Amino acid sequence: MAELVGEASQQLRFNQRVLEAALENMSQGISVVDAELRLVAWNGRYAQLFGFPPGMLRVGLPIAEASAWALREVAGIERQGDA
């Protein structure tokens, strides 16, 4: 049983590394969100395109928060009620 769990964990880590490599080697900016619309993955190009400051993007960040930041800071657009 422990051997099966070990093999499954090893396969999961391998798949995670493949996904990370694929994301980082794409020229497009890509982000991935979960069912609750929280950030789960992104590549460097995504952060660069929107000018997110280092450390702002993190797993679990609501994508609405990242989008509002980009609209305000990059595009100069305030949400109604924020201005």
N, C-alpha and C positions, 0 to 999 in steps of 0.2 A: 504494500500500500504506500509506504513512504517513497518507494522508487517511482511510483506513478505520479505522486504529488510533485516530486522533484523534477521529473520530466516535464510535467505540465507547467511548472514555474519557469523552467528553462525555456520552453517554447514561448511562453508569454513574454519573457524578457527579450527574446530574439525578435518577436513580432513588434514589440514596442520600439526596438532599435531600428528596425526596417521602416516603420512609420515615421520616426523622427528623421531619419536620413532622407526619406522621400520628401517630406515637408521642406526641409532645409535646402534641398537641391532644386526646388521649383522656383522659377523666376516670378511667378505670381505670388501675391500676398494672400495667404490662406489662414483662416481660423476655423476651429471646430468647436461647436457648442453641444451641450447635452440637452436632454428633453426639457430641462428647466431654464434653457437659454443662458447657461453659465459656461464660460470659457473653459475648455478642457485641453486645447492644443492650439498652437499657432507657429508660424515660422518668422524668421528674422525680417523677411521682406514685408510681411504684414505690419510689423511694428514700425518699420522704416517708412512705409507708405503713409501712415497716419501720424507719424512723429510722436508716438507714445514715448514718454520719458522712461528711462531704465527703471525697472522694478514695478512699473504700474501694472503691466499685464501679469496675471497670476491665475493659476487654476482656481476655478470657482468664481471668478469675477463675473458679475452679470454683464452680458454683452450690451445691454441698454446703457450701463454706466460707461463702458468704453466708447460706445457710439455717441453718447451725449458729450463726452469729453472731446472727441474728435470734431464733432459739429461746432462746438463752442471754440475750441482752441485753434483748430486748423481752418475751418470754414467761416468762423465768426458768426455762427447762427446760434441764437439763444432759443431754448424751448419757451413756449408761452408760459408765463407765470414765473420764469426764472429771471427775466429782465427787470 
